[in-house]
Every structure is written in C-alpha cells, then in structure tokens.
Amino acid sequence: MWRRLNSLHLRLTLLLLLAGVAGALIYAGVSQWPLPQLLRWLHTDLALTVRAPMQVGIYGGLLASLIVLLPLAFWLAGRAMAPVSRLLRALEGAVASYRDGDFSFSIAIDRGDELGRLIRMHNALGHTLREQRQHLVQRELLLDTVVQNTPVALVLTDAAGRVAYANIASRHLFNEGRSLHGLDFSALLAVAPEALRKAVESGEDALLSVEMDGSEETFHLSQRAFRLQGRPHRLQLFRRMTRELSRQEVAIWKRVIRVISHELNNSLAPISSLAHSGAELARRGEIERLPGVFATIGERARHLHDFIAGYASFAKLPAPQSKMIAWAPFLEGLALHCRYRLATTLPERPGRFDAAQIEQVLINLIKNAHESGSADDDVTLSIVQDGRELRIEVVDRGPGMSDAVLAQALLPFYSTKRSGTGLGLALAREIVEAHGGRVLLANREGGGLRVSLVLPQTTAR
C-alpha cells in the first residue's frame, strides 16, 4: 500500500491535480471573485478610472490565468522532474564509466518509488559486472601465465602481419628474448632459418628440421586463421620436437629389439627342432624324409634372411653418389614402377642427386599416396628448382595425418598400418638428409597430404 502511495505515478497525478485546481481558482478569482469586486471598489470609492469587471470577459480571464499559471506550472514541472533529471545524470555517468571499463560506479540515492527500484537494479547490475570482471581478470591472468610459460612458441599476428601477442618461448626463438609486440612477423622470419620461413609462408601444418646454434632442431608447426574482435588474425605454434622425438626413438628402438628377438625366436626354434629331427632320422637311417626337413629349414632361413635384410637396408644405407640427372629419362624410369600425374613443367636444368636412392624414395611416397584412398588423378608429382634448392613434392587427396601421427611419421618403425614396417618415410628421411636436404610433411587444405623433398643443388666441378 505504501508503494502505491509513494509511487511516481501518484505524485505526478497529484501535481497535475494541483495545477488544475490552481488554474480553476485563478480563473475564478479573475472573472468572479475577488478581482471584479476589487475593480468596482477602486472605480466607485476611489474614483479611479479602471475597466469595469464585467468587461474582463472569458478571454481576459483566460489570459490572466495563463499569466499567473505559467510560472506556477514551470515550478511544479521542475519539482516533478528534479529526481528524474538527477537520476538521468547519474545514469549517464554510470554508462560512461562502464564504457571505459570501470564497473565501480554506484548511484547513492535512496528512494521508495519506481526510480528507487531502478537505482537498486542498476547498483545490483554494477555489482554483478564487477564480480564477472574480477573473475575474468583472474582467468586472463591464469591463461596468460600458462601461455607465457609454455615451451611451445606462440605468435599471434593481425591482418597486417604484425605481432599482436607472443609468449616467452617465441621471443627467445625469434628475437633473442626481446619483445615482439608490434613487429612485422615477415621481417622476423626473413632472418630466421629458411626452412622455418618457407613452412610459415606455406600456411599449412608441417614437421620440419632446421639448423640452429650448430645443431639440428625439429619443429612441429601448426597454423590457424580466425577472427578476433571481428578482425582476421593468424596463430602460429612452433613446438620443439627434438627431445620428444629422441625419447620416442629410444622407445621405438626398444620395440624393434623386441620385434627382432620375437622373429628370431620364431624362426630359430623350428630350425633347431628340425635340425634335431633330421639328425635323429639320419641316425635311424630314414633318409627319405630328410629332404623335406632340409627344405623346411631352408624356407625358415630364407624368411629370417629377408626379415633381417629389410632392417639392414635401413641401418646400412650407403652414402649417396650424387651426379647430374636428366629429368626425362629419370621420370620415364619412375613411371615403370608407379602411377602419378606430373603437375609442373620439367625444370630446364638437370637435378643433382643419387638417382637410385631418390627413385626408391619417390616409389614409396607415391605408393603411400595411392594407399591413402586418393584417386589416381589426385596423386601428383611436382618438381621445382628454386635457386640452390630442388623441391620435389608428392601430394594426394587422402585423409591426411592427425597432429599426433604427423609428429611421429618420420620416426623409424612407426606405422599406422597393421602390415606396415614403418620404414618408408623414415628411409626417405635418411636418404634425403644424407643428401644434405630435409623432408617436410604438411596436411593440405581440403584434405590430403603433401610430402616435400628439399635437396640442395650444387654446380658440378
């Protein structure tokens, strides 16, 4: 009940009623009483020349009422709008503070009407925004602490290619520990290792090895484009894989030892058993069964020899014998072993590499591309000579590789196939690095994998 009596609506109603009563009283006073009687008294008793009361009329009374009522109405309107005006000014200051990110503004006005309820709701909103802002700041601080101290180098660039955010690892990687904020990222890449620069310019995820501080470092590069606050940005993540790859290589070598031991036992156990059986047959004079025993021993020995030879070919890779190779006959010979589509024109200059080893690498890569489920026409071979480097690429439109597989694909004996030996890509890496080059793996936009062989080219003497 008190809320209804104390409501702004009731107050405005009472003020309008007061203004109406005042107008009626003023009109009555001008046209009926006491103004006409006052004028008559002045005219008769004081003998003053004034206008007769009956001549004031309706319009004169209205005019006189208006003259008296206007100041009264102005004063009443000011009284009625004063709290609203104060509240609007306070809300204007609050909105300006919120726009500047300051949510500590509260309105210190205690009222019991609708304006009071609006003020309390506004103060409650400010309190909620302050709490959310505090929680957001704490989360941002935690996230920034985690990102800044992660060993993965993180660089965020804007549409102009300038660094908008970079963590500690990226500062050490690109700028000797100094801040990267606002710098042109392409200028930083210009003085970085060439393999790193080309991998970033490709715009795709990649696994690459670069020479840094006199040693070889392996990086896994992830790149993503997105919009931040309505503007395009690009995020690059450079993850050092050298230690992890070393740990994984140790684990894989242990696995290889177990596999070889298992295979040796599976072959040597029946050979030993058959040799004992053959000796027993010879002792008893049952020589007609000996050829079968010896044949089985020979079959198991050949299987063991083939198994060991496959691993030995990887461990005893001969040094490459590089020489000038004409492209037309090289590709004709390659076409006898695998199907592919040449996606570029042949370079004018011949390449310099070990033809037999690079041919074996390309045969394995093209075979893998077909086994990925890619259509035959989508398995393409590209050959590009770029200054002192020769880039040979095999691409397909298969499912590509996940980040986990991409990070381990070049490790020896790592394979996602049940019957795979895991030697194809590892052998390709060994051959290419023996040539002084590098192997790059990258997923393609729209699906598929790109395997790039980058070989240095020197002029023959």
Secondary structure as GFF3:
##gff-version 3
##sequence-region A 1 461
A	DSSP	alpha_helix	2	5	.	.	.	ID=ss1
A	DSSP	alpha_helix	8	31	.	.	.	ID=ss2
A	DSSP	alpha_helix	35	44	.	.	.	ID=ss3
A	DSSP	three_ten_helix	53	55	.	.	.	ID=ss4
A	DSSP	alpha_helix	57	99	.	.	.	ID=ss5
A	DSSP	alpha_helix	114	149	.	.	.	ID=ss6
A	DSSP	beta_strand	153	157	.	.	.	ID=ss7
A	DSSP	beta_strand	163	166	.	.	.	ID=ss8
A	DSSP	alpha_helix	168	175	.	.	.	ID=ss9
A	DSSP	alpha_helix	185	190	.	.	.	ID=ss10
A	DSSP	alpha_helix	194	202	.	.	.	ID=ss11
A	DSSP	beta_strand	206	212	.	.	.	ID=ss12
A	DSSP	beta_strand	215	228	.	.	.	ID=ss13
A	DSSP	beta_strand	231	240	.	.	.	ID=ss14
A	DSSP	alpha_helix	242	284	.	.	.	ID=ss15
A	DSSP	three_ten_helix	287	289	.	.	.	ID=ss16
A	DSSP	alpha_helix	290	315	.	.	.	ID=ss17
A	DSSP	beta_strand	323	325	.	.	.	ID=ss18
A	DSSP	alpha_helix	327	335	.	.	.	ID=ss19
A	DSSP	beta_strand	341	342	.	.	.	ID=ss20
A	DSSP	beta_strand	351	353	.	.	.	ID=ss21
A	DSSP	alpha_helix	355	371	.	.	.	ID=ss22
A	DSSP	three_ten_helix	376	378	.	.	.	ID=ss23
A	DSSP	beta_strand	380	386	.	.	.	ID=ss24
A	DSSP	beta_strand	389	395	.	.	.	ID=ss25
A	DSSP	alpha_helix	403	408	.	.	.	ID=ss26
A	DSSP	alpha_helix	424	434	.	.	.	ID=ss27
A	DSSP	beta_strand	438	443	.	.	.	ID=ss28
A	DSSP	beta_strand	449	456	.	.	.	ID=ss29
###
